[in-house]
Amino acid sequence: MTTNSNPPASALPSTSTDAADKAAAAIALGWLHTAKFLTTAPQLHFLPALEVPEIAFVGRSNAGKSTCINTLTQQKQLAFASKKPGRTQHINLFSLGKQGVTDAILTDLPGYGYAAVPKSDKIRWQQVMANYLVTRENLKAIVLMCDPRHGLTELDEILLDIVRPRVEEGLKFLVVLTKADKLTRVEQNKALSIMKLQAGGGEVRLFSATKRQGIDEVATLLWQWAHPAANQANA
């Protein structure tokens, strides 16, 4: 009598999948590391007309947006983190692409909702951001920063309402739950479940620059969104 000593396929570790995920993350992080400052603009009409995919980072002041961008690009000071949140009120564009060829843009939109900023400035920037998110033709994805300890703010909700029509038309949308290291595992899972219900069909990822959590996943997602043709070819 012979016995089969091989474990069932379901019990085998998914080494091939893990290797593929790591390879994809390495490509994505290498691509993000090419980020270079392109231009800054105080108003929409100062932005250059571009045809390459644009990915915009938005979020409340002090939600960890600059840290997230710097971590993903592996550059300590690419995105400016002001000591006074809300004071940086320009749209900053960063080009991405190897061999000097720009194939995508990262857009860093000013943080919103900080109490120390005058109300007139808040209103003006809400209008600028709304116009950008609605009218920017080459905008392909939005990344919303959210501190899971506080959840979505009223301004976050307004932003979601503004972009919902474009998301329904195919605009990619990701909520990054920053500072996840400040939550327990149970709290992380709860925050993830709640945000998936609130994200309106968008993607949700936990993220911690300190614990290096979620970096590979977010980087891979951004690369795939900026390279849909390559992604389809590899599917």
Residue pairs with C-beta under 8 A, 6 or more apart in sequence:
21 216
21 220
22 216
24 220
24 223
25 215
25 216
25 217
25 219
25 220
27 223
28 216
28 219
28 220
28 222
28 223
28 224
29 72
29 74
29 215
29 216
29 219
30 98
31 96
31 97
31 98
31 223
32 72
32 73
32 74
32 96
32 219
32 222
32 223
33 73
33 74
33 75
34 96
34 97
34 98
35 73
35 75
35 78
35 94
35 95
35 96
35 106
36 94
36 95
37 78
37 92
37 93
37 94
38 48
38 93
38 94
38 95
38 102
38 105
39 47
39 48
39 92
39 93
40 90
40 91
40 92
40 93
41 47
41 90
41 91
41 93
42 89
42 90
42 91
43 128
44 91
44 128
44 131
44 132
44 135
44 136
47 91
47 93
47 136
48 93
50 105
50 138
51 138
52 102
52 103
52 104
52 105
52 138
53 103
53 104
53 105
53 138
53 140
53 141
53 225
53 226
54 104
54 105
54 106
54 107
54 136
54 138
54 139
54 140
54 141
55 104
55 105
55 106
55 107
55 140
55 141
55 142
55 143
55 222
55 225
55 226
56 107
56 109
56 132
56 133
56 136
56 139
56 141
56 142
56 143
57 65
57 68
57 69
57 79
57 106
57 107
57 108
57 109
57 143
57 145
58 65
58 109
58 112
58 129
58 133
58 142
58 143
58 144
58 145
58 159
59 65
59 111
59 112
59 144
59 145
59 146
59 156
60 111
60 112
60 113
60 114
60 145
60 146
60 147
60 153
60 155
60 156
61 85
61 86
61 111
61 112
61 113
61 114
61 117
62 85
62 111
62 114
62 147
63 111
63 145
63 146
63 147
63 178
64 145
64 147
64 178
64 179
64 207
64 209
65 79
65 108
65 111
65 145
65 178
66 79
66 80
66 81
66 108
67 81
67 178
67 209
68 143
68 145
68 176
68 178
68 207
68 209
68 218
69 78
69 79
69 94
69 106
69 108
70 76
70 77
70 78
70 79
70 81
70 209
71 209
71 215
72 215
72 218
72 219
72 222
73 94
73 106
78 94
79 92
79 94
79 108
80 88
80 92
82 88
84 116
85 111
85 114
85 116
86 110
86 111
86 112
86 113
86 114
86 116
86 117
87 117
88 110
88 111
89 110
89 121
89 125
90 110
91 107
91 108
91 109
91 110
91 128
91 132
92 107
92 108
93 105
93 106
93 107
93 108
94 105
94 106
94 107
94 108
95 102
95 104
95 105
96 102
96 103
96 104
96 105
96 106
96 226
97 103
97 104
103 226
103 227
104 226
104 227
105 138
107 139
109 129
109 132
110 125
110 129
112 122
112 125
112 126
112 129
112 155
113 122
113 153
113 155
126 155
126 158
129 159
130 162
132 139
133 139
133 142
133 159
133 162
133 163
133 166
134 162
134 163
134 166
139 166
139 171
140 171
140 172
140 225
140 226
141 171
141 172
141 173
141 174
141 222
141 225
141 226
142 163
142 167
142 171
142 172
142 173
142 174
143 174
143 175
143 176
143 218
143 222
144 156
144 159
144 160
144 173
144 174
144 175
144 176
145 176
145 178
146 152
146 156
146 175
146 176
146 177
146 178
146 195
147 177
147 178
147 179
148 177
148 178
148 179
148 180
148 183
148 187
148 188
148 191
148 195
148 206
149 179
149 182
149 183
151 191
151 194
152 160
152 195
152 198
160 198
160 199
160 200
163 171
163 173
164 200
167 173
167 200
167 201
167 202
172 202
172 203
172 225
173 199
173 200
173 201
173 202
173 203
174 202
174 203
174 204
174 205
174 218
174 221
175 195
175 198
175 199
175 202
175 203
175 204
175 205
176 205
176 207
176 214
176 218
177 188
177 191
177 192
177 195
177 204
177 205
177 206
177 207
178 207
178 208
178 209
179 207
179 208
180 188
180 191
180 206
180 207
180 208
180 211
180 213
180 214
181 208
181 210
181 211
181 213
183 191
188 206
191 206
192 204
192 206
195 204
196 204
203 221
205 214
205 217
205 218
205 221
206 213
206 214
207 213
207 214
207 215
207 218
208 214
209 215
224 231
